[in-house]
Amino acid sequence: MPLLLLALLVPRMAVAQQVDLELLLAIDGSSSIDAREFDLQMQGIAAAFRHPGVKGAIQASGDLGIAVALMQWSDSRNQSLSLDWRVVKDEVTAEAFAQAVENTARFVVGGGTAIGSAIDVGVDFVLKSPFQGRRQVIDVSGDGRANQGRLPPRARDDAVAKGFTINGLAILNEDQAVDSYYLYNVIGGTGAFIITAQDFQDFQVAIVRKLIQEISGVPIAGIRKGSEGLAFEAQTD
């Protein structure tokens, strides 16, 4: 059998590097996000990977570490894998990822809000990564409802059927009910949940808690009201 054909027949799990979690951070870059708000998202993610709780969750997740990438998205034609996949498993690699986030430019500027398309493309980015995770999670952050592109519930359901979990970080600065929209239209899969931030200033607090939850994989039992922008969490099957 030719070597090329043999390579095509080898399952992905047999050739990909194994990790405990593949996590794609999907950041809203649509027209509702100005330069300051975009920077606050990126700074929040960088700070989160320097947070002791996040680093502790990474080290406790398993010996293989987690593979993380960052995608910027807006309308159905604008998605960019702006920070490619890399393994984070200790303080050194967490700091390296934080620095890479800080140095990442904005590739998606303006456009509509196509959450369903972001999920579809995000699934493709994960499946084409050089890693194979025991869990595969897409973390969608945004401040608005979909207004174009594929319907988010259909994209979510297709992703869940492939074994993905879709979590959400809903930013409530423009729409105080966008958390409910994410709950019923965006999140799905095993242990899926949302966390909210009242505004972009609260994003860093929210993303820390969200990453700890995603990396640890411990289910959240129900819906809770809280303070500091972390007002809504939920689990779905």
Buried (B, 14 or more C-beta within 10 A) or exposed (E): EEEEEEEEEEEEEEEBBEBBBBBBBBBBBBEBBEEEBBBBBBBBBBBBBBBEBBBEBBBEBBEBBBBBBBBBBBBBEBBBBBBEBBBBBEBEBBBBBBEBBEEBEBBBBEBBBBBBBBBBBBBEBBEEBBBBBBBBBBBBBBBBBBEBBBEBBEBBBBBBEEEBBBBBBBBBBEBEEBBBBBBEBBBBBBBBBBBBBBBBEBBBBBBBBBBBBBBBBEEBEEBEEEEEBBBBBBBBE
